[in-house]
Each structure stands twice: as C-alpha cells, then as structure tokens.
Amino acid sequence: MGEILIFVLVGLVVGLIARLLMPGPDPIGIIGTIVLGIVGALIGGWIFGAILPDTEGVDWIGAIVVAMLLLFLYRRFAGGRATRTTTDRF
C-alpha cells in the first residue's frame, strides 16, 4: 500500500513540474497529471537507468523530460478536440 502512495506522490510531483514547464493551456485534470507523471517517471527512469550507470538525481530529469514529451503528444492528438467548439469547423 505504501508503494502505491509513493508512486502517486511522485507522479503528482513529476506531472506538475512537467505542466509548469510546458507553456500553454492544459486540457487534463489532476488525475491526468498524476497518470502523466507516473508514466513519465516509469519510462524516463527506465531509459535513463539503461543509458547511465549512476542515475542519482538524473532519473528525475528523465522523468520530467518524458512527462513533458507525453504532455506535448497528448496536446497534439487529444487536446485540440477538447477545446474546439462547433463554430471552429470553418
């Protein structure tokens, strides 16, 4: 149970930092931010751990960079649909 809480807290921190560093409107809520941070931390930590033998502190940077990339991709593919109105068709 404690590990799950730690994953959620790390995901929240990483997701919030990624959202703060990315300019523009964010079409996701707090749950999306947590999921974004958790996925970014898992993928970024794994990638940086595979590249660098000593990842003390570097895995946080990797987690934030990957979370920012995921946020960018989310905005490109799903974010435009959430903010569009019916008058934006033409």
Summary of the structure (lengths in Angstrom):
residues: 90
radius of gyration: 14.9
end to end distance: 51.0
largest distance: 53.3
contacts: 263
relative contact order: 0.17
helix: 80%
strand: 0%
